[in-house]
Amino acid sequence: MACATLTINSRNYGSWSLRGWLLCRMAGLDFVEEVLPAGDPAARAELLVLSPSFLVPRLEHDGVTVWDALAIAEYLQERFPHAGLLPDEPVARAHCRSISAEVHGGFVNLRSALPMNMAARHTDFPLFSGARADIGRITAIWRDCLGKSGGPFLFGARPTIADAMFAPICSRFVTYDVALDEACAAYRDTVLALPDVVEWIAMAAAEPQELLELEAEF
């Protein structure tokens, strides 16, 4: 029986939930999911980028409660150090933590202009200047990491915390048909082809689409 519970909100819209879920899977943690209803005020505020804090995902494990995807990542790294959530080499580990924190605290324009919606597909979507700047920074990070590590993931052969943090952004780039160079497109496709991500996408497709604010035609 699983000794851990991960509370998430929507699989289709919940970018932070996807990050926490992926991290638990990558760590090899045996856990059960608790999905908040779409009408839960806290979950709804978070999905609509109206909340200043991230209380979902929330992990309960061995009497410990940890919320916020980045905090969950560090907790799992401490509890499961051999899972490879961080690179082995110290400089790469510091770099991985830095770009993961940048995702956590940045790219606000991208999150608000291109909300996660795995079931939707938009072509010729208008990209405003703030979102374009965020996309430029993200792709620069990807090219830098891939150039140093050789790929296919940002820090080499296996996915790390950084790849989990960028996974929802990979999904957004598909949803809104964001044009990418060859290296970045290959990385996006590599992340989206991870078995755990494929499983999440399938579950998202089966989820009722109940947030009309995120289903609007832009």
C-alpha positions in Angstrom: 0.0 0.0 0.0 1.3 3.5 -0.9 2.5 5.5 2.0 2.3 8.8 0.2 -0.6 11.0 -1.1 -0.1 13.7 -3.8 -2.9 16.3 -4.0 -3.3 17.8 -7.4 -5.9 20.0 -9.2 -6.6 19.6 -12.9 -4.6 17.3 -15.2 -5.5 19.4 -18.2 -4.8 22.8 -16.8 -2.6 22.2 -13.8 1.0 22.9 -14.7 2.2 22.8 -11.1 0.3 19.6 -10.5 2.0 18.0 -13.5 5.4 19.1 -12.2 4.8 17.6 -8.8 3.4 14.4 -10.2 6.3 13.9 -12.6 8.8 14.5 -9.8 7.2 11.8 -7.7 7.2 9.4 -10.6 10.9 10.2 -11.4 11.8 9.6 -7.7 10.1 6.2 -7.8 7.8 7.2 -5.0 4.7 4.9 -4.5 1.8 7.3 -4.0 -1.9 7.7 -4.5 -3.5 10.8 -6.0 -6.1 13.1 -4.5 -7.7 15.3 -7.1 -9.3 18.5 -5.9 -12.7 19.3 -7.5 -12.8 21.9 -10.2 -15.0 24.1 -8.0 -12.4 24.3 -5.1 -11.8 28.0 -4.7 -8.0 27.6 -4.0 -7.5 25.3 -6.9 -9.4 27.5 -9.2 -7.5 30.6 -8.2 -4.3 28.9 -8.8 -5.2 27.6 -12.2 -6.4 31.0 -13.3 -3.1 32.6 -12.1 -5.0 34.5 -9.4 -3.1 33.1 -6.4 0.2 34.5 -5.2 1.2 31.1 -3.8 1.2 27.5 -4.9 -0.5 25.2 -2.4 -1.0 22.4 -5.0 0.6 20.0 -5.6 0.9 18.9 -2.0 2.7 15.8 -0.9 2.1 13.9 2.3 4.7 11.2 2.9 5.7 9.4 6.1 4.1 12.1 8.3 5.6 15.0 6.4 3.6 17.5 4.4 5.3 19.4 1.6 3.7 21.7 -0.9 5.0 23.7 -3.9 6.6 21.8 -6.7 10.1 23.0 -6.1 9.9 22.2 -2.4 8.7 18.7 -3.3 11.6 18.4 -5.7 14.1 19.1 -3.0 12.4 16.9 -0.5 12.4 14.0 -3.0 16.1 14.6 -3.7 16.9 14.3 0.0 14.8 11.2 0.5 15.7 9.5 -2.7 19.3 10.7 -3.6 19.9 7.8 -6.0 16.9 8.6 -8.2 18.9 11.1 -10.2 16.7 14.1 -9.8 19.8 16.3 -9.9 22.9 15.8 -12.0 25.9 14.1 -10.5 28.4 16.8 -11.2 28.3 19.8 -8.7 28.4 22.6 -11.3 25.6 21.0 -13.3 23.6 20.5 -10.1 23.9 24.2 -9.3 22.9 25.0 -12.8 19.9 22.6 -12.7 18.7 24.2 -9.4 19.1 27.7 -10.9 17.1 27.2 -14.0 14.4 25.2 -12.1 14.1 28.2 -9.7 13.8 30.5 -12.7 10.9 28.5 -14.0 9.4 28.6 -10.5 9.6 32.3 -10.0 9.6 33.6 -13.6 7.9 33.5 -17.0 4.8 35.2 -15.6 3.9 36.7 -19.0 4.1 33.2 -20.6 1.9 31.6 -17.9 -0.8 34.3 -18.2 -0.8 34.7 -22.0 -0.5 31.0 -22.8 -2.3 29.1 -20.0 -1.8 25.4 -20.0 -4.5 23.5 -21.8 -3.4 20.1 -23.0 -6.6 19.4 -24.9 -6.6 22.6 -26.9 -4.9 23.4 -30.2 -4.5 27.0 -31.5 -2.8 28.1 -34.7 -1.7 31.6 -35.5 -2.0 32.4 -31.8 -1.0 36.1 -31.1 2.2 36.2 -29.1 2.5 39.5 -27.2 5.9 41.0 -26.5 6.1 39.7 -22.9 5.4 36.2 -23.9 7.8 36.4 -26.8 10.6 37.6 -24.4 9.8 34.6 -22.1 10.0 32.2 -25.0 13.3 33.6 -26.1 14.7 33.2 -22.6 13.4 29.6 -22.3 14.8 28.5 -25.7 18.1 30.1 -24.8 18.2 28.0 -21.6 17.4 24.9 -23.5 20.1 25.5 -26.2 22.7 26.3 -23.6 22.0 23.2 -21.6 21.7 20.9 -24.5 24.9 22.2 -26.0 26.8 21.5 -22.8 25.2 18.1 -22.0 24.7 16.7 -25.5 21.1 15.9 -24.6 18.6 14.5 -25.1 17.5 16.0 -21.8 18.8 19.3 -20.4 21.6 17.6 -18.3 22.2 14.5 -20.4 20.8 11.1 -20.7 18.3 11.1 -17.9 15.6 13.6 -17.0 16.1 15.8 -13.9 14.2 18.3 -11.9 14.7 20.9 -14.6 13.0 18.7 -17.2 10.0 18.2 -14.9 9.8 22.0 -14.4 9.9 22.6 -18.1 7.4 19.8 -19.1 4.3 22.0 -18.9 6.0 24.6 -21.0 6.7 21.9 -23.7 3.0 21.2 -23.6 2.1 24.9 -24.0 4.4 25.2 -27.0 2.3 22.4 -28.7 -1.0 23.9 -27.6 -0.2 27.3 -29.1 1.9 26.1 -32.0 5.0 28.0 -30.9 7.7 27.8 -33.6 10.9 26.4 -32.3 14.4 25.8 -33.9 15.4 22.2 -34.6 17.2 21.6 -31.3 14.4 23.0 -29.1 11.7 21.2 -31.0 13.6 17.9 -30.6 13.9 18.6 -26.8 10.2 19.5 -26.6 9.3 16.2 -28.3 11.7 14.2 -26.1 10.0 15.5 -23.0 6.5 15.0 -24.3 7.4 11.4 -25.3 8.4 10.4 -21.7 6.1 7.5 -20.7 5.0 9.4 -17.6 4.1 12.5 -19.6 2.3 10.4 -22.2 0.3 8.8 -19.4 -0.6 12.3 -17.9 -1.7 13.6 -21.3 -4.0 10.6 -21.8 -5.5 11.2 -18.3 -5.9 14.9 -19.2 -7.8 14.1 -22.3 -10.3 12.1 -20.3 -10.9 14.8 -17.8 -14.0 17.0 -18.0 -13.3 20.4 -19.4 -14.9 22.6 -16.7 -12.9 25.8 -16.6 -14.7 28.0 -19.1 -12.3 30.9 -18.5 -9.5 28.7 -20.0 -11.7 27.4 -22.8 -12.4 30.8 -24.3 -11.4 31.4 -27.9 -8.6 33.9 -27.9 
